[in-house]
Amino acid sequence: MTNSLTEAKLIDIITRIGNFDRAQAAGLNCLIFLAVREETTVTYQYEEIGFDDIPKEIVRLCDRLDDDDLLDLAGRITLALIMEKNAAALSEENA
């Protein structure tokens, strides 16, 4: 269960990634999911894969979260990507 300190960490990360483009957001999600699956850190996956467009500071902040909170973060990132896609579709439809 997410406590208030963990929630503050999540909000800090979400605030910092607010200006990520779609590729960066999807890339961070990939790193998170691989870290959870392989039982490693996000930093390890970052170094292994080399998504250099993701700031190392964000990667380090992710490593402070446990697996459940990482998955919570990944879900929030995914939701933001879906909402962005739906907003764009609505905007095109209404144009």
Secondary structure as GFF3:
##gff-version 3
##sequence-region A 1 95
A	DSSP	alpha_helix	4	16	.	.	.	ID=ss1
A	DSSP	alpha_helix	22	38	.	.	.	ID=ss2
A	DSSP	alpha_helix	42	49	.	.	.	ID=ss3
A	DSSP	alpha_helix	56	62	.	.	.	ID=ss4
A	DSSP	alpha_helix	67	94	.	.	.	ID=ss5
###
